[in-house]
């Protein structure tokens, strides 16, 4: 899962928790708000009535000692004023029920307050129906939920936009410094513009790592190239001396046998050295890619060179290749080596009387050439390792192999931007699929 997706998911979950808490708390909050609002209104009504009593006298409400009562038509609110005992004191706001002459009992939020006028004690009650409070709370809750939902959607969108903006340098670092690099050929350092110190540190750290890797690759290539060049001279000298010793008349058969063994070892060493030198030259891009040749003709040249080995093991060879396919912008010598090594391996690790099939097919905007054999196959766990240099597996130990054939194939393929896929099943054979970009094959 991408980091941006994780951040957005976390924000969404955290907001969901907030919504759940809000849903649980909003009824209580709304009720408290409504209650406080009603209490404030009751206090204002009390103060207003006391002001009227002070200015106009208690007689405005009390006549002949009889109490005062006033109700709205639907009994949503009421005001009552009665004379009470001199020692009676009350100053509260609370819920209470009232029984009316019609037999109805209603619940109110009631303000009760006692005050004295002309040495007489009076009790003032102002009530507001609880049903009215509930009717007010429900619309307020609905409005609160709608506002909350809108805010959640807005913040989720804002989080997504902000996460995309903040993580843009990270995606750029991955794209340009890692995915966009062709190992081990690295470009010059270009700083990714970002104000996030963590990304700045990551950018320079990756650059330092890449510089170290590039330096190691360069030193390895330089060593292989120099060592291969230097080894060729003493190998050639030793071969010449051994050949000269064969021309001596007094050489006995035992010595001849030893010289032949030495010559065989030198030939193996020379072959390894040439192969390493070729790999080094390929990786250092010392070859031009300017050749154009028919695919069928190149594969026919490979077949002509290797056909004697097919006959020795009685292996059938079939090639199904369009005649109008042509390689362009390639190095013919390297591609010849690529196909030669793959077909040579298909012969080397094939069974007596087996078969090899070379097929060319167009796949979307690319071209695929597959080489399939009916040989011993490759263990699934070993497939990722077959292109490693000097890596020899159980089936190759019985062959005259140095473990450099497939590394050459890999180097040539990488040099031409050719993708290699390997499908193999033990004791049933292997298929090497070479996927060529459209820039390397034209139809004419």
FIVEX-562960 format. One line per field, with one value per residue (C-alpha): residue number from 0; x, y, z. Coordinates in steps of 0.05 Angstrom, whole numbers, plus 32768, in hexadecimal, padded with zeros to 4 digits. Layout:
i	NUM_... $
x	X_... $
y	Y_... $
z	Z_... $
***
This chain:
i	0_1_2_3_4_5_6_7_8_9_10_11_12_13_14_15_16_17_18_19_20_21_22_23_24_25_26_27_28_29_30_31_32_33_34_35_36_37_38_39_40_41_42_43_44_45_46_47_48_49_50_51_52_53_54_55_56_57_58_59_60_61_62_63_64_65_66_67_68_69_70_71_72_73_74_75_76_77_78_79_80_81_82_83_84_85_86_87_88_89_90_91_92_93_94_95_96_97_98_99_100_101_102_103_104_105_106_107_108_109_110_111_112_113_114_115_116_117_118_119_120_121_122_123_124_125_126_127_128_129_130_131_132_133_134_135_136_137_138_139_140_141_142_143_144_145_146_147_148_149_150_151_152_153_154_155_156_157_158_159_160_161_162_163_164_165_166_167_168_169_170_171_172_173_174_175_176_177_178_179_180_181_182_183_184_185_186_187_188_189_190_191_192_193_194_195_196_197_198_199_200_201_202_203_204_205_206_207_208_209_210_211_212_213_214_215_216_217_218_219_220_221_222_223_224_225_226_227_228_229_230_231_232_233_234_235_236_237_238_239_240_241_242_243_244_245_246_247_248_249_250_251_252_253_254_255_256_257_258_259_260_261_262_263_264_265_266_267_268_269_270_271_272_273_274_275_276_277_278_279_280_281_282_283_284_285_286_287_288_289_290_291_292_293_294_295_296_297_298_299_300_301_302_303_304_305_306_307_308_309_310_311_312_313_314_315_316_317_318_319_320_321_322_323_324_325_326_327_328_329_330_331_332_333_334_335_336_337_338_339_340_341_342_343_344_345_346_347_348_349_350_351_352_353_354_355_356_357_358_359_360_361_362_363_364_365_366_367_368_369_370_371_372_373_374_375_376_377_378_379_380_381_382_383_384_385_386_387_388_389_390_391_392_393_394_395_396_397_398_399_400_401_402_403_404_405_406_407_408_409_410_411_412_413_414_415_416_417_418_419_420_421_422_423_424_425_426_427_428_429_430_431_432_433_434_435_436_437_438_439_440_441_442_443 $
x	8000_801B_802F_7FFD_7FC5_7FD9_7FD8_7F95_7F7A_7F93_7F74_7F32_7F32_7F43_7F0B_7EDB_7EED_7EDE_7E9C_7E88_7E9A_7E75_7E37_7E39_7E44_7E1B_7DD7_7DF2_7E15_7DD7_7DAB_7DDC_7DDE_7D92_7D8B_7DBD_7D9B_7D57_7D73_7D90_7D4E_7D29_7D58_7D4E_7D02_7D09_7D34_7D02_7CC7_7CEC_7CFB_7CB1_7C9F_7CD2_7CBA_7C70_7C65_7C50_7C07_7C13_7C10_7BF2_7BAC_7B87_7BBD_7BAD_7BE5_7BF5_7BF9_7C04_7C0A_7C16_7BDC_7C00_7C1D_7C64_7C76_7C57_7C63_7C47_7C4E_7C33_7C3C_7C61_7C76_7CA7_7CDD_7CD6_7D13_7D20_7D4E_7D55_7D4F_7D3B_7D0B_7CC7_7C80_7C41_7BF9_7BC4_7B79_7B6C_7B8F_7BCE_7C12_7C4B_7C96_7CB9_7CFD_7CE9_7D0C_7CF6_7D08_7CEF_7CF2_7CD5_7CAA_7C8C_7C9F_7C7B_7C9D_7C8B_7C9E_7CA9_7CA8_7CB7_7CB3_7CC3_7CA9_7CDD_7CBC_7CCE_7D17_7D18_7CF9_7D31_7D68_7D57_7D60_7DA0_7DBB_7DAA_7DCD_7E0A_7E0E_7E0A_7E40_7E6B_7E63_7E76_7EB3_7EC9_7EC4_7EE8_7F21_7F29_7F30_7F60_7F89_7F8D_7FA4_7FD6_7FF2_7FFC_8020_804C_805F_806D_80B9_80BB_809B_80CC_8107_80F0_80E2_8122_8155_813F_810C_8127_816F_818E_81BC_81F6_81F6_81E4_81D7_81F3_81D3_8197_8179_812E_810E_80EA_80E2_80DB_811D_8110_8109_8147_816E_8152_8164_81AC_81B3_819A_81CA_8204_81F0_81EB_822F_824D_822B_8241_8289_8288_826C_82A0_82D9_82BE_82B8_82FD_831B_82FA_830F_8356_835E_8342_8372_83AD_839D_8399_83E4_8401_83CD_83E3_842C_8421_83FA_8432_8466_843E_8435_8480_848E_8464_8494_84D0_84E6_84FB_84B7_849A_8451_8448_845F_8432_83F7_8407_8411_83CE_83AC_83CF_83B9_8371_8372_838F_8359_8324_8346_834A_8300_82ED_8319_82FB_82B5_82C3_82E2_82A5_8276_82A0_829F_8254_8247_8276_824D_828A_825F_8238_81EF_81EA_81DC_819E_8193_815A_8145_813E_8183_81A5_8183_8196_81DF_81DA_81BB_81F1_8227_8207_81E4_821A_820B_81C1_81D3_8200_81C6_8190_8169_8134_8136_80FA_80F9_80B8_80CD_80AC_80D8_80C8_80E6_8127_8153_8167_8194_81B6_81FB_81FA_8236_8217_81D2_81F3_8215_81D4_81AD_81E9_81F0_81A6_819F_81E1_81C6_8185_81B0_81E0_81A9_817A_816B_8180_814A_812D_8116_8121_80EF_80FD_80BF_80B3_8071_8059_8040_801B_804F_808A_80A8_80B7_80E8_80E3_8114_80F4_8115_8102_813E_814C_812D_813F_812A_80F9_8124_8161_8141_8151_819A_81A9_81C4_81F8_8240_8263_8223_8220_81E6_81E2_81D0_8209_823E_823C_824B_8289_826D_828B_8249_8251_8222_81E3_8208_821E_81D5_81BF_81F4_81E3_8198_81A2_81CE_8195_815C_8142_8117_8122_80EE_80FD_80C9_80E2_80CA_80F8_8103_80D2_80FB_8106_80EE_8115_80EA_810E_80E1_80FB_80E3_80C5_8104_812E_8101_80DF_80B1_80C3 $
y	8000_8045_8076_80AA_8076_8063_80AB_80B7_8077_808B_80D0_80B1_807F_80B6_80E1_80A5_809E_80E8_80E0_80A6_80CD_8109_80DF_80C4_8108_8137_8126_8136_8175_818D_8181_81A7_81E0_81E2_81DE_8216_8240_8235_8243_8284_8297_8286_82B2_82EC_82E4_82E3_8322_8344_8333_834A_838B_8394_8385_83B7_83EE_83E2_83BC_8376_838A_8383_8338_832D_8347_833C_830B_82DB_82BC_82C9_8295_829B_8262_8260_8241_81FE_8203_8205_823B_8254_828A_8287_82B6_82A5_82BD_828B_8285_82BB_8287_8262_826A_824C_825F_8224_820F_81C6_8197_818C_8177_81A0_8187_81B1_81B5_818F_8154_815B_8152_8174_8177_81BA_81D9_8205_8243_824D_828E_82AD_82F8_8329_8366_8390_835C_8326_82E9_82D4_8297_82A2_8266_8269_8228_8211_81CE_8196_817E_81C1_81B6_8171_818E_81C0_818C_815E_8193_81AB_8164_815B_819D_8188_8145_8166_8198_8160_8136_8171_8180_8137_8134_8176_8161_811D_8140_8172_813A_8116_8154_8166_811F_811E_8161_814E_8109_8124_812B_80E3_80C9_80F4_80D9_8091_809F_80C5_80A7_805E_8048_8079_8062_802E_8007_800C_8049_8084_80CB_8109_811E_814D_8163_8159_819A_8191_81B8_8177_816A_811F_811B_8147_8116_80DA_80FA_8107_80C3_809E_80C8_80B5_806C_806F_808F_8058_8022_8044_8048_7FFE_7FEB_8016_7FF6_7FB0_7FBE_7FDE_7FA3_7F6F_7F96_7FA0_7F59_7F3B_7F64_7F54_7F09_7F03_7F12_7EDD_7EAA_7EB6_7EB1_7E6F_7E53_7E65_7E45_7E05_7E03_7E0C_7DD3_7DA5_7DB2_7D97_7D52_7D34_7D3F_7CFF_7CE8_7CF4_7D3C_7D45_7D2F_7D61_7D98_7D88_7D8D_7DD0_7DE8_7DD4_7DFA_7E38_7E34_7E33_7E6E_7E94_7E87_7EA1_7EDE_7EEF_7EE7_7F14_7F47_7F44_7F4F_7F8A_7FA9_7FA0_7FBF_7FF9_8004_7FFC_7FE0_8007_7FF8_800A_7FC7_7FB1_7F68_7F39_7F12_7ED2_7EDA_7EE6_7EA8_7E80_7E93_7E7B_7E3A_7E2F_7E38_7E0A_7DD6_7DA2_7DA0_7D96_7D5A_7D3D_7D39_7D2B_7D6A_7D85_7DD0_7DFA_7E44_7E6A_7EB1_7EE6_7EF3_7F3E_7F4B_7F72_7F87_7FD0_7FFA_7FBB_7F9C_7F5E_7F3E_7F45_7F2B_7EF0_7EE0_7EE8_7EB6_7E88_7E82_7E76_7E42_7E22_7E1B_7DFE_7DC8_7DBD_7DB1_7D8C_7D42_7D14_7D19_7D58_7D96_7DE1_7E14_7E5D_7E87_7ED1_7EF3_7F3B_7F4E_7F91_7FC5_7F96_7F57_7F16_7EDF_7EA0_7E66_7E28_7DE5_7DA1_7D9B_7D90_7DD2_7E00_7DFD_7E35_7E4F_7E52_7E7C_7EC0_7EAB_7E8F_7ED1_7ED8_7ED1_7E8F_7E73_7E29_7DFD_7DB2_7DA6_7DD2_7DAF_7D75_7DA4_7DC8_7E0A_7E47_7E65_7EA2_7E93_7EB0_7EEC_7EFE_7EF8_7F25_7F5A_7F5A_7F5E_7F98_7FBC_7FB8_7FC4_7F7D_7F5E_7F14_7EE7_7E9F_7E68_7E24_7DE3_7DAD_7D73_7D93_7DCA_7E15_7E51_7E91_7ECB_7F08_7F45_7F7A_7FC2_7FDD_8006_7FC7_7FA2_7FBD_7F9A_7FA3 $
z	8000_7FEE_8024_800B_800D_8054_806B_804B_8069_80AE_80A8_8092_80CC_80FE_80E4_80E7_8131_813B_8117_8144_8182_8167_8158_819F_81C0_8194_81B3_81F8_81DF_81BA_81F7_8223_81F1_81ED_8238_8243_820E_822E_8274_825A_823B_827C_82A3_8273_827A_82C6_82C6_8297_82C4_8303_82E0_82D0_8318_8330_8302_8301_8342_8353_8349_82FE_8309_834E_835E_83A0_83B5_837D_8354_830C_82D6_828B_8258_820D_81E6_81DE_8224_8208_823B_827B_82B0_82F6_8331_8377_83BE_83EA_8433_844A_845A_8418_83EA_83A6_836C_833B_82F3_82EA_82C9_82E7_82D7_82DC_82E0_82BC_82C9_8289_82A8_827D_829C_8277_8285_8285_828F_82CA_82E7_8330_8354_8394_83A1_83D4_83C6_83FF_8433_840C_83EE_83A7_837D_8333_8303_82B9_8293_824D_8232_822D_81ED_81CE_81E3_81C1_8182_817F_818E_8153_811C_813E_813E_80F4_80E3_810C_80E8_80A4_80B6_80D1_8093_8067_8091_808F_8043_803C_806B_8049_8006_8025_8044_8001_7FDD_8014_8018_7FCC_7FD1_800C_7FEF_7FA9_7FB7_7FD1_7F91_7F69_7F8F_7F82_7F39_7F28_7F58_7F5A_7F25_7EF1_7EF8_7ECB_7EF8_7EFA_7ECB_7EF7_7EE4_7F05_7F47_7F42_7F83_7F8C_7FA1_7FE3_8025_804D_8071_8075_8029_8020_804C_8026_7FE3_7FF5_8017_7FD9_7FAF_7FDC_7FD9_7F8D_7F88_7FB2_7F88_7F48_7F61_7F73_7F2F_7F0C_7F33_7F25_7EDB_7ED9_7EFE_7ED0_7E92_7EA9_7EC4_7E83_7E59_7E85_7E87_7E3C_7E33_7E62_7E4A_7E02_7E15_7E3A_7DFF_7DD0_7DFD_7E02_7DB6_7DAE_7DDE_7DB2_7D79_7DA0_7D88_7DCB_7DED_7E09_7E0A_7E54_7E4D_7E10_7E3A_7E70_7E3D_7E1D_7E62_7E6E_7E2A_7E39_7E7B_7E58_7E24_7E5B_7E7D_7E3C_7E2E_7E73_7E6B_7E27_7E43_7E7E_7E4F_7E23_7E5E_7E75_7E30_7E2B_7E70_7E5F_7E1F_7DF2_7DB9_7D85_7D77_7D2E_7D0B_7CE5_7CD5_7CC8_7D06_7CDF_7CBF_7D02_7D20_7CE3_7CED_7D35_7D1D_7CE8_7D1D_7D50_7D25_7D2E_7D79_7D6A_7D3F_7D75_7DA6_7D71_7D86_7D58_7D4A_7D34_7D25_7D1B_7D0C_7CE0_7CA3_7CA4_7CEA_7CEB_7D24_7D23_7D50_7D6B_7D6D_7D41_7D63_7DA8_7D93_7D70_7DB2_7DD8_7DAD_7DA7_7DF2_7DFD_7DC6_7DDB_7E22_7E06_7DE4_7E1E_7E51_7E23_7E20_7DE8_7DB2_7DD1_7DAD_7DA9_7D8F_7D7F_7D76_7D67_7D79_7D7F_7DC4_7DC7_7DB2_7DBE_7D9E_7DC1_7DAC_7DD6_7DD8_7DF5_7E02_7E1E_7E4B_7E95_7EAA_7EE4_7F2D_7F3C_7F75_7F47_7F0F_7F2F_7F35_7EF0_7ED5_7F0D_7EF7_7F05_7F22_7F10_7F22_7F29_7EDF_7EC7_7EF2_7EC0_7E86_7E6F_7E89_7EAA_7EC1_7E93_7E59_7E78_7E98_7E51_7E3A_7E73_7E63_7E19_7E28_7E59_7E25_7DF3_7E25_7E19_7E50_7E61_7E81_7E93_7E9B_7EAF_7ECD_7EE8_7EB6_7E84_7E65_7E65_7E3D_7E37_7E20_7E03_7DFF_7DCF_7DCF_7D8F_7D83_7D76_7D45_7D07_7CD6_7C8D $
***
